[in-house]
Amino acid sequence: MPWLTPVLAITHVIVFIMTMRHNNCPANLPLEGRCILPLLRGFAFQPLTENPLLGASANKLLELGALESELVTKAHEGWRLVCSLWLQAGLFHLVGNLLGVLVIGIPLERRLGYMKVSLTLPLFHFVVFSHFHLLQHHLL
């Protein structure tokens, strides 16, 4: 019975909720009523012009450890390589990742076991982040 994949999925949801609470759109926007779904109060989304994925502001995501290759390479903030694994740019990003994690992760964990999956994930993330870095610097 897979357990690692559901734990990862739940962790992504919890981190997204914490990110949105830290973002606190109503308190950080100068004009009242610009947040998406203001009924959510401190969990409301940034305006679509700022984040079309229904999420936090870019500044808040950077505060929390979003991946910015210049900060990793020049400012030596390597911790972003780990923190950014858990951050979601928005609700649509979260749903897409959850679908991927659950649709691919559960069958993979059933077939390979949690140990092989947990050892493979860091390698996969290294490849993805390396690709991101190369794309950002137009090396690909």
DSSP file (Angstrom, degrees, kcal/mol; ACC not computed):
  #  RESIDUE AA STRUCTURE BP1 BP2  ACC     N-H-->O    O-->H-N    N-H-->O    O-->H-N    TCO  KAPPA ALPHA  PHI   PSI    X-CA   Y-CA   Z-CA
    1    1 A M              0   0    0      0, 0.0     2,-0.1     0, 0.0   105,-0.0   0.000 360.0 360.0 360.0 120.8    0.0    0.0    0.0
    2    2 A P        +     0   0    0      0, 0.0   104,-0.1     0, 0.0   108,-0.1  -0.400 360.0 156.6 -66.6 137.3    1.6    3.3   -1.1
    3    3 A W     >  +     0   0    0     -2,-0.1     4,-1.7     3,-0.1     5,-0.2   0.563  62.4  65.8-128.6 -29.2    2.1    5.9    1.7
    4    4 A L  H  > S+     0   0    0      1,-0.2     4,-2.4     2,-0.2     5,-0.2   0.928 100.1  51.8 -64.2 -46.2    4.9    8.1    0.5
    5    5 A T  H  > S+     0   0    0      1,-0.2     4,-2.4     2,-0.2    -1,-0.2   0.927 110.5  46.4 -61.2 -48.8    2.9    9.6   -2.4
    6    6 A P  H  > S+     0   0    0      0, 0.0     4,-2.6     0, 0.0    -1,-0.2   0.883 111.9  52.8 -61.7 -35.3   -0.2   10.6   -0.4
    7    7 A V  H  X S+     0   0    0     -4,-1.7     4,-2.3     2,-0.2    -2,-0.2   0.917 109.9  48.2 -64.5 -41.8    2.1   12.1    2.3
    8    8 A L  H  X S+     0   0    0     -4,-2.4     4,-2.2     2,-0.2    -1,-0.2   0.913 112.0  49.6 -62.5 -42.7    3.9   14.2   -0.4
    9    9 A A  H  X S+     0   0    0     -4,-2.4     4,-1.9     2,-0.2    -2,-0.2   0.926 111.9  47.2 -63.1 -45.6    0.5   15.3   -1.8
   10   10 A I  H  X S+     0   0    0     -4,-2.6     4,-2.5     1,-0.2    -1,-0.2   0.892 110.2  53.7 -63.7 -39.4   -0.8   16.3    1.6
   11   11 A T  H  X S+     0   0    0     -4,-2.3     4,-2.6     1,-0.2    -1,-0.2   0.900 106.3  52.4 -62.5 -41.0    2.4   18.2    2.3
   12   12 A H  H  X S+     0   0    0     -4,-2.2     4,-2.1     1,-0.2    -1,-0.2   0.909 110.6  47.9 -60.8 -41.8    2.1   20.2   -0.9
   13   13 A V  H  X S+     0   0    0     -4,-1.9     4,-2.4     2,-0.2    -2,-0.2   0.928 112.1  48.7 -65.3 -45.2   -1.5   21.2    0.1
   14   14 A I  H  X S+     0   0    0     -4,-2.5     4,-2.4     1,-0.2    -2,-0.2   0.917 112.0  48.6 -62.1 -43.8   -0.4   22.2    3.6
   15   15 A V  H  X S+     0   0    0     -4,-2.6     4,-2.5     1,-0.2    -1,-0.2   0.883 110.1  52.4 -65.3 -37.0    2.5   24.3    2.2
   16   16 A F  H  X S+     0   0    0     -4,-2.1     4,-2.6    -5,-0.2    -2,-0.2   0.929 109.9  48.1 -63.4 -44.1    0.2   26.0   -0.3
   17   17 A I  H  X S+     0   0    0     -4,-2.4     4,-2.1     1,-0.2    -2,-0.2   0.918 113.1  48.0 -61.6 -43.4   -2.2   26.9    2.5
   18   18 A M  H  X S+     0   0    0     -4,-2.4     4,-2.3     2,-0.2    -1,-0.2   0.883 110.7  52.1 -65.2 -37.9    0.7   28.3    4.6
   19   19 A T  H  X S+     0   0    0     -4,-2.5     4,-2.3     2,-0.2    -2,-0.2   0.928 109.9  48.2 -62.5 -45.8    2.0   30.2    1.6
   20   20 A M  H  X S+     0   0    0     -4,-2.6     4,-2.1     1,-0.2     5,-0.3   0.872 111.2  50.7 -65.4 -36.1   -1.4   31.8    1.0
   21   21 A R  H  < S+     0   0    0     -4,-2.1    -1,-0.2     2,-0.2    -2,-0.2   0.908 111.4  47.8 -66.8 -41.0   -1.7   32.8    4.6
   22   22 A H  H  < S+     0   0    0     -4,-2.3    -2,-0.2     1,-0.2    -1,-0.2   0.867 109.6  54.2 -66.0 -35.9    1.8   34.3    4.6
   23   23 A N  H  < S-     0   0    0     -4,-2.3    -2,-0.2    -5,-0.2    -1,-0.2   0.926  79.8-178.3 -63.4 -46.3    0.8   36.2    1.4
   24   24 A N    >X  -     0   0    0     -4,-2.1     4,-1.2    18,-0.7     3,-0.9   0.917   8.8-164.8  45.0  64.5   -2.3   37.7    3.0
   25   25 A C  H >> S+     0   0    0     19,-0.7     4,-1.3    17,-0.4     3,-0.7   0.849  79.2  54.4 -47.8 -49.7   -3.4   39.5   -0.1
   26   26 A P  H 34 S+     0   0    0      0, 0.0    -1,-0.2     0, 0.0     3,-0.2   0.865 111.3  45.9 -60.0 -34.0   -6.0   41.9    1.6
   27   27 A A  H <4 S+     0   0    0     -3,-0.9    -2,-0.2     1,-0.2    -3,-0.1   0.727 116.9  44.1 -79.0 -20.8   -3.4   43.2    4.0
   28   28 A N  H << S+     0   0    0     -4,-1.2    -1,-0.2    -3,-0.7    -3,-0.1   0.482  94.3  83.1-107.3  -3.6   -0.7   43.7    1.4
   29   29 A L     <  -     0   0    0     -4,-1.3     4,-0.1    -5,-0.2     6,-0.1  -0.874  66.5-147.3-101.2 132.5   -2.6   45.3   -1.5
   30   30 A P  S    S+     0   0    0      0, 0.0     2,-0.5     0, 0.0    -1,-0.1   0.851  83.1  64.0 -66.9 -33.1   -3.2   49.1   -1.2
   31   31 A L  S >  S-     0   0    0      1,-0.0     3,-1.0     2,-0.0     4,-0.2  -0.808  86.6-126.8 -97.3 128.4   -6.6   49.0   -2.9
   32   32 A E  T 3  S+     0   0    0     -2,-0.5    -5,-0.0     1,-0.2    -1,-0.0  -0.423  88.1  23.5 -68.4 141.3   -9.4   47.2   -1.2
   33   33 A G  T 3  S+     0   0    0     -2,-0.1    -1,-0.2    -4,-0.1     4,-0.1   0.509  84.1 110.0  86.5   5.2  -11.2   44.6   -3.2
   34   34 A R    <   +     0   0    0     -3,-1.0    -2,-0.1    -9,-0.1    -1,-0.0   0.688  53.8  97.3 -85.0 -18.6   -8.6   43.7   -5.8
   35   35 A C  S    S-     0   0    0     -4,-0.2     2,-0.4    12,-0.1    11,-0.2  -0.338  82.3-112.2 -69.2 151.4   -7.9   40.3   -4.4
   36   36 A I  B    S+A   45   0A   0      9,-2.5     9,-2.0     1,-0.3     4,-0.1  -0.727  97.6   4.5 -84.2 133.1   -9.5   37.3   -6.0
   37   37 A L  S >  S-     0   0    0     -2,-0.4     3,-2.2     7,-0.2    -1,-0.3   0.971  71.7-175.5  55.8  62.3  -12.1   35.7   -3.6
   38   38 A P  G >  S+     0   0    0      0, 0.0     3,-2.1     0, 0.0     6,-0.2   0.694  73.4  77.7 -62.3 -17.0  -11.8   38.2   -0.8
   39   39 A L  G 3  S+     0   0    0      1,-0.3     3,-0.1     4,-0.1    -2,-0.1   0.741  83.0  65.8 -62.7 -20.3  -14.2   36.1    1.2
   40   40 A L  G X  S-     0   0    0     -3,-2.2     3,-2.0     1,-0.2    -1,-0.3   0.523  89.6-167.5 -76.7  -4.3  -11.2   33.9    1.9
   41   41 A R  G X  S+     0   0    0     -3,-2.1     3,-2.1     1,-0.3    -1,-0.2  -0.319  70.9  12.9  54.2-117.7   -9.8   36.9    3.8
   42   42 A G  G 3  S+     0   0    0      1,-0.3   -18,-0.7    -2,-0.1   -17,-0.4   0.620 130.9  55.3 -64.3 -12.3   -6.1   36.2    4.5
   43   43 A F  G <  S+     0   0    0     -3,-2.0    -1,-0.3   -19,-0.2    -2,-0.2   0.320  79.3 129.1-101.4   6.4   -6.1   33.3    2.1
   44   44 A A    <   -     0   0    0     -3,-2.1   -19,-0.7    -6,-0.2    -7,-0.2  -0.214  59.8-112.0 -63.3 153.8   -7.4   35.4   -0.9
   45   45 A F  B     -A   36   0A   0     -9,-2.0    -9,-2.5     1,-0.1    11,-0.2  -0.510  28.8-102.6 -87.7 154.1   -5.5   35.1   -4.2
   46   46 A Q        -     0   0    0      9,-2.5     9,-0.1   -11,-0.2    -1,-0.1  -0.278  55.9 -78.2 -63.8 159.0   -3.5   37.9   -5.8
   47   47 A P    >>  -     0   0    0      0, 0.0     4,-2.5     0, 0.0     3,-1.6  -0.260  41.5-114.7 -58.2 149.9   -5.2   39.7   -8.8
   48   48 A L  T 34 S+     0   0    0      1,-0.3    -2,-0.1     2,-0.2     6,-0.1   0.798 115.7  62.3 -59.5 -29.0   -5.0   37.8  -12.0
   49   49 A T  T 34 S+     0   0    0      1,-0.2    -1,-0.3     2,-0.2    -3,-0.0   0.784 112.5  37.0 -67.0 -25.0   -2.8   40.5  -13.5
   50   50 A E  T <4 S+     0   0    0     -3,-1.6    -2,-0.2     1,-0.2    -1,-0.2   0.834 138.3   8.5 -94.1 -39.2   -0.2   39.7  -10.9
   51   51 A N    ><  -     0   0    0     -4,-2.5     3,-1.5     4,-0.1     4,-0.5  -0.765  57.5-176.5-145.5  96.1   -0.6   35.9  -10.7
   52   52 A P  T 3  S+     0   0    0      0, 0.0    -4,-0.1     0, 0.0    -3,-0.1   0.553  81.9  69.4 -71.3  -5.5   -2.9   34.2  -13.3
   53   53 A L  T 3  S-     0   0    0     36,-0.2    39,-1.9     3,-0.1    38,-0.6   0.350 114.2-110.7 -90.9   6.3   -2.3   30.8  -11.5
   54   54 A L  S <  S+     0   0    0     -3,-1.5    37,-2.9    36,-0.3     2,-0.2   1.000  77.4 102.6  60.6  73.6   -4.4   32.0   -8.5
   55   55 A G        -     0   0    0     -4,-0.5    -9,-2.5    35,-0.3    35,-0.2  -0.711  69.0 -43.0-154.1-155.6   -1.7   32.2   -5.9
   56   56 A A        -     0   0    0     32,-0.3    -1,-0.2    -2,-0.2    -3,-0.1  -0.232  65.6 -84.4 -81.5 171.1    0.6   34.4   -3.9
   57   57 A S     >  -     0   0    0      1,-0.1     4,-2.3    -2,-0.0     5,-0.2  -0.377  35.2-116.2 -73.4 157.1    2.6   37.4   -5.2
   58   58 A A  H  > S+     0   0    0      1,-0.2     4,-2.3     2,-0.2     5,-0.2   0.871 116.2  55.0 -61.1 -37.4    6.0   36.8   -6.8
   59   59 A N  H  > S+     0   0    0      2,-0.2     4,-2.3     1,-0.2    -1,-0.2   0.908 108.5  46.9 -64.2 -42.0    7.6   38.8   -4.0
   60   60 A K  H  > S+     0   0    0      2,-0.2     4,-1.9     1,-0.2    -2,-0.2   0.901 111.1  51.9 -67.0 -39.5    6.1   36.5   -1.3
   61   61 A L  H  X>S+     0   0    0     -4,-2.3     5,-2.4     1,-0.2     4,-0.6   0.906 110.2  48.9 -63.1 -40.3    7.1   33.4   -3.2
   62   62 A L  H ><5S+     0   0    0     -4,-2.3     3,-0.9     3,-0.2    -2,-0.2   0.903 108.7  53.6 -64.7 -40.3   10.7   34.7   -3.4
   63   63 A E  H 3<5S+     0   0    0     -4,-2.3    -1,-0.2     1,-0.2    -2,-0.2   0.884 109.8  48.8 -57.4 -38.3   10.6   35.4    0.3
   64   64 A L  H 3<5S-     0   0    0     -4,-1.9    -1,-0.2    -5,-0.1    -2,-0.2   0.522 133.2 -84.1 -85.6  -6.0    9.6   31.8    0.9
   65   65 A G  T <<5 +     0   0    0     -3,-0.9    19,-0.3    -4,-0.6    -3,-0.2   0.680  60.5 172.4 116.1  21.6   12.3   30.3   -1.3
   66   66 A A      < -     0   0    0     -5,-2.4     2,-0.5    -8,-0.1    -1,-0.1  -0.259  46.3 -94.8 -59.2 151.4   11.1   30.3   -4.9
   67   67 A L        +     0   0    0     17,-0.1     2,-0.4    13,-0.1    -1,-0.1  -0.577  50.8 164.0 -77.4 119.6   13.7   29.3   -7.3
   68   68 A E    >>  -     0   0    0     -2,-0.5     4,-1.7     1,-0.1     3,-0.9  -0.948  28.8-149.9-133.2 110.3   15.6   32.2   -8.9
   69   69 A S  H 3> S+     0   0    0     -2,-0.4     4,-3.0     1,-0.3     5,-0.4   0.818  94.7  56.4 -58.3 -34.7   18.8   31.0  -10.5
   70   70 A E  H 3>>S+     0   0    0      1,-0.2     4,-2.4     2,-0.2     5,-1.2   0.907 108.2  48.7 -62.0 -40.5   20.7   34.3   -9.9
   71   71 A L  H <45S+     0   0    0     -3,-0.9     6,-2.2     3,-0.2    -1,-0.2   0.847 114.8  45.5 -68.8 -32.9   20.0   33.9   -6.1
   72   72 A V  H  <5S+     0   0    0     -4,-1.7    -2,-0.2     4,-0.2     4,-0.2   0.932 124.0  31.0 -73.9 -46.1   21.1   30.3   -6.1
   73   73 A T  H  <5S+     0   0    0     -4,-3.0    -3,-0.2    -5,-0.2    -2,-0.2   0.919 132.4  26.1 -83.9 -44.5   24.3   30.8   -8.1
   74   74 A K  T  <5S+     0   0    0     -4,-2.4    -3,-0.2    -5,-0.4    -2,-0.1   0.839 128.8  38.8 -92.4 -35.0   25.4   34.4   -7.3
   75   75 A A  S   <S-     0   0    0     -5,-1.2    -3,-0.2    -4,-0.1    -1,-0.1   0.437 102.3-128.6 -93.7  -0.4   24.0   34.9   -3.8
   76   76 A H        +     0   0    0     -6,-0.3     2,-0.9    -4,-0.2    -4,-0.2   0.863  53.3 152.5  56.2  42.0   24.8   31.3   -2.8
   77   77 A E    >   +     0   0    0     -6,-2.2     3,-1.8     1,-0.2     4,-0.2  -0.531   3.4 157.7 -98.6  65.1   21.2   30.6   -1.6
   78   78 A G  T >   +     0   0    0     -2,-0.9     3,-1.8     1,-0.3     4,-0.4   0.705  59.1  78.9 -62.7 -21.4   21.3   26.9   -2.3
   79   79 A W  T >> S+     0   0    0      1,-0.3     4,-2.4    -3,-0.2     3,-1.0   0.748  79.1  72.1 -59.6 -22.8   18.5   26.3    0.3
   80   80 A R  H <> S+     0   0    0     -3,-1.8     4,-2.4     1,-0.3    -1,-0.3   0.783  84.2  67.1 -64.2 -26.4   16.1   27.5   -2.5
   81   81 A L  H <4 S+     0   0    0     -3,-1.8    -1,-0.3    -4,-0.2    -2,-0.2   0.821 111.1  34.1 -63.6 -29.8   16.7   24.2   -4.3
   82   82 A V  H X4 S+     0   0    0     -3,-1.0     3,-1.0    -4,-0.4     4,-0.5   0.887 118.6  49.2 -89.3 -47.7   15.0   22.4   -1.5
   83   83 A C  H >X S+     0   0    0     -4,-2.4     3,-1.6     1,-0.3     4,-0.8   0.880 104.6  59.1 -61.9 -38.6   12.3   25.0   -0.5
   84   84 A S  T 3< S+     0   0    0     -4,-2.4    -1,-0.3   -19,-0.3    -2,-0.1   0.719  90.6  71.7 -67.5 -18.5   11.2   25.5   -4.1
   85   85 A L  T <4 S+     0   0    0     -3,-1.0    -1,-0.3     1,-0.2    -2,-0.2   0.813 105.7  38.6 -61.9 -28.3   10.3   21.9   -4.3
   86   86 A W  T <4 S+     0   0    0     -3,-1.6    -1,-0.2    -4,-0.5    -2,-0.2   0.616  95.7  96.1-101.0 -15.4    7.3   22.5   -2.0
   87   87 A L     <  -     0   0    0     -4,-0.8     2,-0.4   -22,-0.1   -71,-0.1  -0.521  55.4-158.0 -80.2 144.5    6.2   25.9   -3.2
   88   88 A Q        -     0   0    0     -2,-0.2   -32,-0.3   -76,-0.1     3,-0.1  -0.978  16.4-142.6-120.7 134.8    3.3   26.2   -5.7
   89   89 A A  S    S-     0   0    0     -2,-0.4     2,-0.3     1,-0.2   -36,-0.2   0.770  77.1 -34.8 -66.6 -24.9    2.9   29.3   -7.9
   90   90 A G  S  > S-     0   0    0    -35,-0.2     4,-2.5     1,-0.1   -35,-0.3  -0.982  73.4 -71.1-177.4-178.4   -0.8   29.1   -7.6
   91   91 A L  H  > S+     0   0    0    -37,-2.9     4,-2.7   -38,-0.6     5,-0.2   0.885 126.8  51.3 -61.2 -41.5   -3.9   26.9   -7.2
   92   92 A F  H  > S+     0   0    0    -39,-1.9     4,-2.3     2,-0.2    -1,-0.2   0.891 110.6  49.3 -64.6 -38.3   -3.7   25.7  -10.9
   93   93 A H  H  > S+     0   0    0    -40,-0.4     4,-2.5     2,-0.2    -2,-0.2   0.915 111.5  49.9 -63.7 -44.1    0.0   24.8  -10.3
   94   94 A L  H  X S+     0   0    0     -4,-2.5     4,-2.9     2,-0.2    -2,-0.2   0.935 110.9  47.9 -60.4 -48.3   -1.0   22.9   -7.2
   95   95 A V  H  X S+     0   0    0     -4,-2.7     4,-2.5     1,-0.2    -1,-0.2   0.915 112.4  49.7 -62.0 -43.2   -3.8   20.9   -8.9
   96   96 A G  H  X S+     0   0    0     -4,-2.3     4,-2.2     1,-0.2    -1,-0.2   0.919 113.4  45.7 -61.3 -43.9   -1.5   20.0  -11.8
   97   97 A N  H  X S+     0   0    0     -4,-2.5     4,-3.2     2,-0.2     5,-0.2   0.898 111.5  51.9 -66.7 -39.9    1.3   18.8   -9.5
   98   98 A L  H  X S+     0   0    0     -4,-2.9     4,-2.9     2,-0.2     5,-0.3   0.917 109.6  49.9 -63.1 -42.2   -1.2   16.9   -7.3
   99   99 A L  H  X S+     0   0    0     -4,-2.5     4,-3.0    -5,-0.2     5,-0.4   0.940 114.0  45.4 -60.1 -46.0   -2.6   15.1  -10.4
  100  100 A G  H  X>S+     0   0    0     -4,-2.2     4,-2.2     2,-0.2     5,-0.8   0.930 114.6  47.3 -62.2 -46.2    1.0   14.3  -11.5
  101  101 A V  H  X5S+     0   0    0     -4,-3.2     4,-1.3     3,-0.2     5,-0.5   0.922 120.3  37.6 -62.7 -44.7    2.0   13.1   -8.1
  102  102 A L  H  X5S+     0   0    0     -4,-2.9     4,-1.1    -5,-0.2    -2,-0.2   0.910 119.3  45.0 -77.3 -41.9   -1.1   11.0   -7.5
  103  103 A V  H  <5S+     0   0    0     -4,-3.0    -3,-0.2    -5,-0.3    -2,-0.2   0.884 131.4  22.3 -71.3 -37.6   -1.6    9.6  -11.1
  104  104 A I  H  X5S+     0   0    0     -4,-2.2     4,-2.0    -5,-0.4    -3,-0.2   0.848 122.6  54.6 -93.6 -41.2    2.1    8.8  -11.6
  105  105 A G  H  X<S+     0   0    0     -4,-1.3     4,-2.9    -5,-0.8     5,-0.2   0.887 103.9  50.9 -66.2 -43.1    3.4    8.5   -8.0
  106  106 A I  H  X S+     0   0    0     -4,-1.1     4,-2.3    -5,-0.5    -1,-0.2   0.954 114.5  41.9 -65.2 -50.1    0.9    5.9   -6.6
  107  107 A P  H  > S+     0   0    0      0, 0.0     4,-2.2     0, 0.0    -1,-0.2   0.898 116.3  51.1 -62.2 -36.7    1.4    3.3   -9.4
  108  108 A L  H  X S+     0   0    0     -4,-2.0     4,-3.2     1,-0.2     5,-0.5   0.916 110.8  47.6 -65.2 -42.2    5.1    4.0   -9.4
  109  109 A E  H  X S+     0   0    0     -4,-2.9     4,-1.8     1,-0.2    -1,-0.2   0.873 111.0  51.7 -67.2 -36.4    5.3    3.5   -5.6
  110  110 A R  H  < S+     0   0    0     -4,-2.3    -1,-0.2    -5,-0.2    -2,-0.2   0.905 117.7  38.8 -63.0 -40.4    3.2    0.3   -5.9
  111  111 A R  H  < S+     0   0    0     -4,-2.2    -2,-0.2    -5,-0.2    -3,-0.2   0.913 131.9  22.6 -78.8 -43.6    5.6   -1.1   -8.5
  112  112 A L  H  < S-     0   0    0     -4,-3.2     4,-0.4    -5,-0.2    -3,-0.2   0.704 103.9-121.1 -99.0 -22.5    8.9    0.1   -7.2
  113  113 A G     X  -     0   0    0     -4,-1.8     4,-1.8    -5,-0.5     5,-0.2  -0.036  31.5 -80.9  91.4 157.5    8.3    0.6   -3.5
  114  114 A Y  H  > S+     0   0    0      1,-0.2     4,-2.8     2,-0.2     5,-0.2   0.826 123.7  59.8 -67.2 -31.4    8.7    3.8   -1.5
  115  115 A M  H  > S+     0   0    0      2,-0.2     4,-1.6     1,-0.2    -1,-0.2   0.941 108.8  41.8 -65.1 -47.5   12.5    3.4   -1.0
  116  116 A K  H  > S+     0   0    0     -4,-0.4     4,-1.7     2,-0.2    -1,-0.2   0.886 116.2  50.0 -66.9 -38.3   13.3    3.4   -4.8
  117  117 A V  H  X S+     0   0    0     -4,-1.8     4,-2.1     1,-0.2    -2,-0.2   0.925 110.1  49.8 -65.7 -43.6   10.8    6.2   -5.4
  118  118 A S  H  < S+     0   0    0     -4,-2.8    -1,-0.2     1,-0.2    -2,-0.2   0.795 113.1  47.1 -68.0 -26.8   12.2    8.3   -2.5
  119  119 A L  H  X S+     0   0    0     -4,-1.6     4,-0.6    -5,-0.2    -1,-0.2   0.773 112.9  49.4 -81.0 -27.1   15.7    7.8   -3.9
  120  120 A T  H  X S+     0   0    0     -4,-1.7     4,-2.3    -5,-0.2    -2,-0.2   0.823  96.9  69.5 -80.5 -33.1   14.6    8.7   -7.5
  121  121 A L  H  X S+     0   0    0     -4,-2.1     4,-2.7     1,-0.2     5,-0.2   0.896  96.5  50.2 -56.8 -46.7   12.8   11.9   -6.7
  122  122 A P  H  > S+     0   0    0      0, 0.0     4,-2.2     0, 0.0    -1,-0.2   0.899 111.5  49.8 -61.0 -37.3   15.9   14.0   -5.8
  123  123 A L  H  X S+     0   0    0     -4,-0.6     4,-2.1     2,-0.2    -2,-0.2   0.924 110.9  49.5 -63.8 -44.1   17.6   12.9   -9.0
  124  124 A F  H  X S+     0   0    0     -4,-2.3     4,-2.4     1,-0.2    -1,-0.2   0.922 111.6  48.5 -59.8 -45.8   14.4   13.9  -11.0
  125  125 A H  H  X S+     0   0    0     -4,-2.7     4,-2.9     1,-0.2     5,-0.3   0.874 108.1  54.5 -65.4 -36.6   14.3   17.3   -9.3
  126  126 A F  H  X S+     0   0    0     -4,-2.2     4,-2.4    -5,-0.2    -1,-0.2   0.923 109.8  47.4 -61.4 -43.4   18.0   17.8  -10.0
  127  127 A V  H  X S+     0   0    0     -4,-2.1     4,-2.3     2,-0.2    -2,-0.2   0.927 113.5  47.8 -63.5 -45.3   17.4   17.2  -13.7
  128  128 A V  H  X S+     0   0    0     -4,-2.4     4,-2.4     1,-0.2    -2,-0.2   0.929 114.2  45.6 -62.7 -46.2   14.4   19.5  -13.8
  129  129 A F  H  X S+     0   0    0     -4,-2.9     4,-2.6     2,-0.2    -1,-0.2   0.876 111.7  52.1 -67.9 -36.4   16.1   22.3  -11.9
  130  130 A S  H  X S+     0   0    0     -4,-2.4     4,-2.4    -5,-0.3    -1,-0.2   0.923 111.0  47.9 -62.7 -42.9   19.2   22.0  -14.1
  131  131 A H  H  X S+     0   0    0     -4,-2.3     4,-2.6     2,-0.2    -2,-0.2   0.917 111.1  51.0 -62.7 -44.2   17.1   22.2  -17.2
  132  132 A F  H  X S+     0   0    0     -4,-2.4     4,-2.4     1,-0.2    -2,-0.2   0.916 110.7  49.0 -58.2 -45.5   15.3   25.3  -15.7
  133  133 A H  H  X S+     0   0    0     -4,-2.6     4,-1.4     1,-0.2    -2,-0.2   0.912 112.1  47.7 -63.3 -43.9   18.6   27.0  -15.0
  134  134 A L  H  <>S+     0   0    0     -4,-2.4     5,-3.1     1,-0.2     6,-0.6   0.895 112.8  48.9 -65.7 -40.0   19.9   26.3  -18.5
  135  135 A L  H ><5S+     0   0    0     -4,-2.6     3,-1.6     1,-0.2    -2,-0.2   0.904 107.9  54.5 -64.2 -40.9   16.7   27.6  -20.1
  136  136 A Q  H 3<5S+     0   0    0     -4,-2.4    -1,-0.2     1,-0.3    -2,-0.2   0.824 112.6  43.0 -64.6 -30.4   16.8   30.7  -18.0
  137  137 A H  T 3<5S-     0   0    0     -4,-1.4    -1,-0.3    -5,-0.2    -2,-0.2   0.202 113.6-118.0-100.6  15.6   20.3   31.5  -19.2
  138  138 A H  T < 5S+     0   0    0     -3,-1.6    -3,-0.2     1,-0.1    -2,-0.1   0.826  74.8 131.0  55.2  37.8   19.4   30.6  -22.8
  139  139 A L      <       0   0    0     -5,-3.1    -4,-0.2     1,-0.2    -1,-0.1   0.517 360.0 360.0 -95.9  -7.0   22.0   27.7  -22.9
  140  140 A L              0   0    0     -6,-0.6    -1,-0.2    -9,-0.1    -5,-0.1   0.390 360.0 360.0-107.6 360.0   19.5   25.2  -24.3
